[in-house]
Amino acid sequence: MRLFLAIIIAYVIYRIQHSLYRNNWKSKLNVAVRFRDYDCSVGDKNVLIETINNAKSLPLPVLHAKFSVDRSLVFENLDNSVVTDGYYRNDVFCVLGNQKITRQLDFCAQKRGYYEIPSVELVAKDFFLLGFFAQKVKNHTNLHVHPAP
């Protein structure tokens, strides 16, 4: 009887936290990906800055931030990334309540042109890591790479 009661209580706790995450995971969550310098020349080094700001008390134990840029921007650190026709980045964060996280990714521009990151895809998991929630967030950042002098 105690085992049955423990299973029912665990299930109720799971459903409550799942409902709490489903309704509140994206509220007061701000994600931005931007270039440090918006103009540079071919061969110059620049920095891509990822900022995650969780301004609520509900923690996000697993938050994936996914975005892509052109492969002409060569990044120094290739962890959590895939380079095919573009540079695809999948960063995993553990964001506590009322926490701001900033990551900087160094890169070198290899070709001139106009590059942008129009959106960031977010995938979050609940506290038991069983349910997941996704959203695509608009992101307005661009980079102009000019010919080398």
Secondary structure, DSSP 8 states (H G I E B T S, - for coil): -HHHHHHHHHHHHHHHHHHHHHHHTTTTEEEEEEES-SEEETT-EEEEEEEEEE-SSS-EEEEEEEEEEETTEEES--TTEEESSEEEEEEEEEE-TTEEEEEEEEEEE-S-EEEEEEEEEEEEE-TTS--EEEEEEEEEEEEEEE---
